[in-house]
């Protein structure tokens, strides 16, 4: 099997790569934190988190803090495994 087979199309956009990178080193991140860290617009971030949620790579929790809605994200076991495979494949591809 070619190493390129482990490159995951779900992570091919910089925003998705950024979301997963943040969630690999944090237990969770909320929408505002991801938006600020990644410099994404609301709509852009929402569409990319939906794509990762659809793949079951992230878990989405909606709650209220006081009266304000809060959405927070965490990486699933499957998401962490697939992201590690993706990063390993990229490293092999560039000969690291």
N, C-alpha and C positions, 0 to 999 in steps of 0.2 A: 504494500500500500504506500502510495506517495505521501510525503509530509504535507503536501498542499491540501490533501483531503481533510486534515484536521483544522484547516483555516475555516472558521465559522462565519458564514454570511451575516448572521445575527449581530455580529460585533464589527461589521465593516464600516460603520459610520463613527466619526470621532465623538459624537455625543454619547452613543451607546457604549463605546470603548471607555469613555470618561465615567459614565454611570457605574459600569461594572468595576472599574478601577477603584472608585471611591468606596463601593460596597464590599470590595475584597478586604479593605483595611479598616472598615468601620462596621459595627454591628448593624447599623441602619443610618439612613440619611433622610431628612425630610425634603420636600419639594423646594423650599426656599434655599436650603443649603446647596442642593444640586444645581439650582439655577445660578446661584452666585459663583460657585466653584467652576462651572462649565461655561459661564457666559452665554447661556441659552435663553431664548424667549420662552414664555409660558407655553405657547402652542407647540413649539419645537420640542421642548422637554416632554410635554404630555404625550406627543405622538411616539417618541422614542421609548418612554417608559411603558407605554401600552404594547409596543412591539416586543419588548423584553418580557413583559408579563404574559403575553400570549404564548411565548415559547416556554413559559414556566421557569424562567431564569431569575426572576425577581418576584418577591411577595409585596403586595401593596396593602397597606393598612390605613384606613380613613378613620379619623377620630376628631373630637372637638377638644380644643384647649381653651377653657373658658367658653366664650361664644364663637371663637374663631375656628374654622375648619383647618385640619392639619392632615396632610398625607405624608406617610413615611414609607420608605422602601428598604428592603433587605434582600440580600442575595440568597437564593435557595441552594440546597446541596447540589442539585443538578446544574444550576447556574455557575456555581464555583468550579465544579468539575469541568464543564464545557469551556469556561473562560481560561482555566489553567491549560487545557489542551490547546486552545487557540494561541495563547502566549508562547507555549512550548514550540508549536509549529512555526510561529513567526521567528522565534530565536534560531531554530534549525535552518530556516530558509535563509536567514542572513549570516549563518555560520558562526553563531555565538557559542 
